[in-house]
């Protein structure tokens, strides 16, 4: 009974960790929008929020990793879970770092590109959001994981399309921009697109883990 309680607490902590990931995604999305539309006060608040979530997630992740080493019931899947957390940590780092790069480098984004950058942000973050219920399903109903992660790949493909559209527009249709400005915009589009790629890496790991549990 005691072991089962410890396992249940660990699963609850994992749920909380991925709730923090979801919160970080929402703040990042709001932060990009506030930057693009020059809402400076709101953007600065988003920076503080994403930094606080990052710290909370890091502390909880260490607690979960320590607990994993004492959980004999999860010993067979411990390595897989650790790899899952490593890949998820990469996403949280990207969300935090990318938003702060807007503040540090202050890229010039022509207003006509705002809708495209928001669509790219929406699809990249949707790809990450789709991973959250999939991870939670792994510990309760692993047979549903593959259906859950299919949305991650769909949104990821859409994110790539919008990222390519931005890059093509910048380099082909905006002759008034300096070459350095074009490179800067490409760089930020790539950073946002990479969120979706990070989510796909988590989904790949989750798919392997789910198949091992269901066979």
C-alpha positions as CSV (number, residue, x, y, z in Angstrom):
1,X,0.0,0.0,0.0
2,X,2.8,2.4,0.9
3,X,4.6,1.7,-2.4
4,X,1.3,2.3,-4.3
5,X,0.9,5.7,-2.5
6,X,4.4,6.7,-3.4
7,X,3.8,5.8,-7.1
8,X,0.5,7.7,-7.1
9,X,2.2,10.8,-5.7
10,X,4.9,10.5,-8.4
11,X,2.3,10.3,-11.1
12,X,0.5,13.3,-9.6
13,X,3.8,15.2,-9.6
14,X,4.4,14.3,-13.3
15,X,0.9,15.6,-14.0
16,X,1.8,18.9,-12.3
17,X,5.0,19.1,-14.2
18,X,3.3,18.9,-17.5
19,X,0.7,21.4,-16.3
20,X,3.6,23.8,-15.8
21,X,4.7,23.0,-19.4
22,X,1.2,23.9,-20.6
23,X,1.3,27.1,-18.6
24,X,4.6,28.0,-20.0
25,X,3.2,27.5,-23.5
26,X,0.3,29.9,-22.9
27,X,2.6,32.6,-21.5
28,X,5.0,32.2,-24.4
29,X,2.1,32.6,-26.9
30,X,0.9,35.7,-25.1
31,X,4.4,37.1,-24.9
32,X,5.0,36.8,-28.7
33,X,1.7,38.5,-29.3
34,X,2.5,41.3,-26.9
35,X,5.9,41.8,-28.4
36,X,4.5,41.9,-32.0
37,X,1.8,44.4,-31.0
38,X,4.1,46.6,-28.8
39,X,2.4,45.9,-25.5
40,X,5.5,46.5,-23.5
41,X,4.1,46.2,-20.0
42,X,2.3,43.0,-20.7
43,X,5.4,41.6,-22.5
44,X,7.6,42.3,-19.5
45,X,5.0,40.6,-17.3
46,X,5.1,37.6,-19.6
47,X,8.9,37.4,-19.2
48,X,8.6,37.3,-15.4
49,X,5.9,34.7,-15.6
50,X,7.8,32.4,-17.9
51,X,10.9,32.7,-15.8
52,X,9.0,31.8,-12.6
53,X,7.4,28.8,-14.3
54,X,10.8,27.7,-15.6
55,X,12.2,27.8,-12.0
56,X,9.1,25.9,-10.6
57,X,9.4,23.2,-13.4
58,X,13.1,22.8,-12.8
59,X,12.6,22.2,-9.1
60,X,9.7,19.8,-9.6
61,X,11.7,17.9,-12.3
62,X,14.6,17.3,-9.9
63,X,12.1,16.0,-7.3
64,X,10.5,13.7,-9.8
65,X,13.9,12.3,-11.0
66,X,15.0,11.7,-7.4
67,X,11.7,9.8,-6.7
68,X,12.2,7.7,-9.8
69,X,15.3,6.1,-8.3
70,X,13.3,4.9,-5.3
71,X,10.3,3.6,-7.2
72,X,10.7,-0.2,-7.7
73,X,7.4,-0.4,-9.5
74,X,8.7,1.8,-12.3
75,X,12.2,0.5,-12.5
76,X,11.7,-1.1,-15.9
77,X,10.6,2.1,-17.5
78,X,12.8,4.5,-15.5
79,X,15.3,5.1,-18.3
80,X,12.5,5.8,-20.8
81,X,10.8,8.3,-18.3
82,X,14.2,10.0,-17.7
83,X,14.7,10.4,-21.5
84,X,11.1,11.8,-21.8
85,X,11.9,14.4,-19.2
86,X,15.1,15.4,-20.8
87,X,13.3,16.0,-24.1
88,X,10.6,17.9,-22.3
89,X,13.1,20.0,-20.5
90,X,14.5,21.1,-23.9
91,X,11.0,22.5,-24.8
92,X,10.7,24.4,-21.5
93,X,14.2,25.8,-22.1
94,X,13.3,26.9,-25.6
95,X,10.1,28.6,-24.5
96,X,12.0,30.5,-21.9
97,X,15.1,31.3,-24.0
98,X,13.1,32.3,-27.1
99,X,10.9,34.7,-25.3
100,X,13.9,36.4,-23.6
101,X,15.7,36.6,-27.0
102,X,12.9,38.9,-28.2
103,X,13.6,41.2,-25.2
104,X,17.4,41.0,-25.7
105,X,17.7,41.3,-29.4
106,X,14.5,43.4,-30.1
107,X,14.0,42.2,-33.7
108,X,12.2,44.5,-36.1
109,X,9.1,42.7,-37.3
110,X,7.2,44.5,-40.1
111,X,3.6,44.8,-39.1
112,X,2.4,43.0,-42.2
113,X,4.2,39.9,-40.9
114,X,2.5,39.9,-37.5
115,X,-0.4,37.6,-38.6
116,X,2.1,35.1,-40.1
117,X,4.2,35.1,-37.0
118,X,1.1,34.6,-34.8
119,X,0.0,31.7,-37.0
120,X,3.5,30.1,-36.7
121,X,3.4,30.6,-33.0
122,X,-0.1,29.2,-32.7
123,X,0.7,26.0,-34.6
124,X,4.1,25.5,-32.8
125,X,2.5,25.9,-29.4
126,X,-0.5,23.7,-30.4
127,X,2.1,21.0,-31.2
128,X,3.5,21.3,-27.7
129,X,0.0,21.4,-26.1
130,X,-0.9,18.2,-27.8
131,X,1.9,16.4,-26.0
132,X,0.6,17.1,-22.5
133,X,-2.5,14.9,-22.5
134,X,-0.5,12.2,-24.3
135,X,2.0,12.1,-21.5
136,X,-0.7,11.9,-18.9
137,X,-2.4,9.1,-20.9
138,X,0.8,7.1,-20.9
139,X,0.6,6.5,-17.1
140,X,-3.2,5.7,-17.1
141,X,-4.3,4.5,-20.6
142,X,-1.2,3.8,-22.7
143,X,-3.3,2.3,-25.5
144,X,-4.6,5.8,-26.3
145,X,-1.2,7.5,-26.5
146,X,-0.7,7.0,-30.3
147,X,-4.0,8.7,-31.0
148,X,-3.1,11.6,-28.8
149,X,0.3,12.3,-30.3
150,X,-1.0,12.3,-33.9
151,X,-2.1,15.9,-33.4
152,X,1.4,16.9,-32.4
153,X,2.7,15.8,-35.8
154,X,-0.2,17.5,-37.7
155,X,0.4,20.8,-36.0
156,X,4.2,20.5,-36.4
157,X,3.8,20.2,-40.2
158,X,1.6,23.3,-40.2
159,X,4.2,25.2,-38.2
160,X,6.9,24.3,-40.8
161,X,4.6,25.6,-43.6
162,X,4.1,29.0,-41.9
163,X,7.8,29.3,-41.0
164,X,8.7,28.7,-44.6
165,X,6.1,31.2,-45.8
166,X,7.7,33.9,-43.5
167,X,11.2,33.1,-44.7
168,X,10.1,33.2,-48.4
169,X,8.2,36.4,-47.9
170,X,11.1,38.1,-46.1
171,X,13.7,37.1,-48.7
172,X,11.6,37.4,-51.9
173,X,9.0,40.1,-51.3
174,X,10.6,42.6,-48.9
175,X,13.4,44.4,-50.8
176,X,13.3,47.4,-48.4
177,X,14.6,45.2,-45.5
178,X,18.3,45.1,-44.9
179,X,20.0,41.7,-45.3
180,X,20.8,41.7,-41.6
181,X,17.1,42.3,-40.8
182,X,16.1,39.4,-43.1
183,X,18.5,37.1,-41.3
184,X,17.2,38.2,-38.0
185,X,13.6,37.4,-38.9
186,X,14.6,34.1,-40.3
187,X,16.4,33.3,-37.0
188,X,13.3,34.1,-34.9
189,X,11.0,32.2,-37.2
190,X,13.3,29.2,-36.9
191,X,13.3,29.4,-33.1
192,X,9.5,29.4,-32.9
193,X,9.4,26.5,-35.5
194,X,11.8,24.5,-33.3
195,X,9.3,24.3,-30.6
196,X,7.2,22.1,-32.8
197,X,10.3,20.0,-33.6
198,X,10.9,19.7,-29.8
199,X,7.3,18.5,-29.3
200,X,7.8,15.9,-32.1
201,X,10.9,14.6,-30.3
202,X,8.8,14.1,-27.2
203,X,6.1,12.4,-29.2
204,X,8.6,10.1,-30.8
205,X,9.9,9.1,-27.3
206,X,6.3,8.7,-26.0
207,X,5.3,6.5,-28.9
208,X,8.2,4.1,-28.2
209,X,7.3,4.0,-24.5
210,X,3.6,3.4,-25.2
211,X,4.3,0.5,-27.5
212,X,6.5,-1.1,-24.9
213,X,3.8,-0.8,-22.3
214,X,1.0,-2.2,-24.5
215,X,2.9,-5.3,-25.8
